[in-house]
Each structure stands twice: as structure tokens, then as C-alpha cells.
């Protein structure tokens, strides 16, 4: 969704910012430019995208801001040799955003850039690999491996796998879970609140949750999931996205999956969608369970690619070309 970010208008500030963004910039520079309206991960990506473009321009002795249409076209074509189309498209959006926020014309809206992106999209069609599904079968195998373990890290990880699968959690939602979102109904039944949605957990997951809460102790007030050092000591910091990614990589190792089938933090949402579909849930029900605002991603996950593409058209904004 496009953010309503104020554009620079003060000539002095504009001149200084253009000079700043003509060189590699830092995270805080992008925070200030965008008024902090983007998520942390989005800002990290945009910083990396812009710095990559700046390095390309400096190596070719051309200005990155304002950039010429030719420089952007050559940059996108150069990056397409080793990047997927999704990355190329993101580069274009970042370059256009930086120009727009500096009250400069968006060179990425030129017909040459549109033609280039269209050609690259056709050339790279199908290069976006979907995350390996993390299914109920995988979860059952992990219960056999870890349920009787005395390691609190194994307990934590198994609970993460269960909650991510049963509640269609995103990494960020798992990371931000708090004790206030848990409702222990009885010894074998608990539910988790995600926004306005209540998910009743299975008895085995409810039991894991109670064990984990006992490890945390009555005085604990932090995030539901925290870091654990190599000695088994609980840390004060909550898990971040990289930590959750490594938790799922450990699941891949425990199940002896080949590298090209390793899990990622998105795997549980893919697998949960596919499992529910096989059990008779329709697309609308899966969309509601996963809290998706549109049917684009659940349709993609369950193999309805034509429907997913048609749904994407509802979100495309037609812009005039220069």
C-alpha cells in the first residue's frame, strides 16, 4: 500500500538530502526520508536496494539522484543476470520512491523502464520459488523427535512449530506474541488471540504451552518467546526474524531434508493452507484462518495460480507513462 509521505519542499533541505542520497546511505537516513512509515524489514531492504543502485551509478560515473532513464535501465538489466524478477521490481520501486520523496520526476515511470520490466518479467516467468510447505506430517515427526527432550530449546522450538502451523502465524506475529494473548481454559485446552481472531490450540500444543510458561516463571513479563544461549539460559531479548528463520532451519536438519527443500519462516503458512485445503476447507475459509486481506496468497499456496493472478489485478494501479 502506498504511503502518504510528505514530499520535501524546502530548497536548502532538498539540496542537502540529494547530496546525501547521491552516496551510500544508512538505515537512519531512510527512516528520516520516509518519516518512519515503513516497517523495519522494508526499510532495510530499501536501504540495500538504493545503495546497490548508487554503487552501480558510481562505477559508471553517472548521477544516481536524479538518475537518467538509461542508467536505471542498464542497472535493472545488469541485476537481472543474478536476481529474480521480484528483486528487480523492488529495485525499481525503491528508485522511484527516492526520487518522488525528493520532489523529483520519477524516471521509473518512463516507458523504457516499463518495457524493460515487462521483458524481464516474461523472461523470468516462474522464477519465484514458493517456500517449502511445513505440513502436519512434518509437525508430527518433530513431535516424535522432540516431545520427550529435556532441552528447553527443543521445547521452545516445538511450541513455535505448533503455533506457527495451527494459527497461520507470520514471523513478525510470532516474534511479537505476549503472555496477554494466551488464555488457558483448562489443563488440556488453551487459545491464542491474534487480533480479533481466537485460535483454540490442540491438546498437545496446549500442554507444550503450559510447560513453556512454567519454564518462564510467574515473574516473567517479556515476549512469549525469548532467546536461549548455548548453556540453556533464557535471555532478555525476544526472538527476531533471523532467529525464527534459524529455528525452522533446525527443523529441516532434524528431518534430514535436502538443502533445496529447507524450511523458511513462511513454510508453516504455506503448509497449513495446503493441509486445510486437502481436508475440505475452501479458499475463503483458508483466507479467513490465515487473516489474509485478499485471496492472492492463499490461492497461490494451494495451487490456484490463475485465480491468484486475477486477484492481483484488483490491486494494480494504472499509471500514465512518460
C-alpha positions, 0 to 999 in steps of 0.5 A: 500500500502506498504511503502518504509521505510528505514530499520535501519542499524546502530548497536548502533541505532538498539540496542537502538530502540529494547530496546525501542520497547521491552516496551510500546511505544508512538505515537512519537516513531512510527512516528520516526520508520516509518519516518512519512509515515503513516497517523495519524489514522494508526499510532495510531492504530499501536501504540495500536496494538504493545503495546497490543502485548508487554503487552501480551509478558510481562505477559508471560515473553517472548521477544516481539522484536524479538518475537518467532513464538509461542508467536505471535501465542498464542497472535493472538489466545488469541485476537481472543476470543474478536476481529474480524478477521480484528483486528487480521490481523492488529495485525499481520501486525503491528508485522511484520512491527516492526520487518522488520523496525528493520532489523529483520526476520519477524516471521509473515511470518512463516507458523504457523502464516499463518495457524493460520490466515487462521483458524481464518479467516474461523472461523470468516467468516462474522464477519465484520459488514458493517456500517449502510447505511445513505440513502436519506430517512434518509437525508430527515427526518433530513431535516424535523427535522432540516431545520427550527432550529435556532441552528447553530449546527443543521445547521452545522450538516445538511450541513455535512449530505448533503455533506457527502451523495451527494459527497461520502465524507470520514471523513478525506475529510470532516474534511479537506474541505476549503472555496477554494473548494466551488464555488457558481454559483448562489443563488440556485446552488453551487459545491464542488471540491474534487480533480479533481472531481466537485460535483454540490450540490442540491438546498437545500444543496446549500442554507444550504451552503450559510447560513453556510458561512454567519454564518462564516463571510467574515473574516473567513479563517479556515476549512469549518467546525469548532467546536461549544461549548455548548453556540453556539460559533464557535471555532478555531479548525476544526472538527476531526474524533471523532467529525464527528463520534459524529455528525452522532451519533446525527443523529441516536438519532434524528431518534430514531434508535436502538443502533445496527443500529447507524450511523458511519462516513462511513454510508453516503458512504455506503448509497449513493452507495446503493441509486445510485445503486437502481436508475440505476447507475452501479458499475463503475459509483458508483466507479467513484462518490465515487473516489474509486481506485478499485471496492472492496468497492463499490461492497461490499456496494451494495451487490456484495460480490463475485465480491468484493472478486475477486477484492481483489485478484488483490491486494494480494501479494504472499509471500514465507513462512518460 
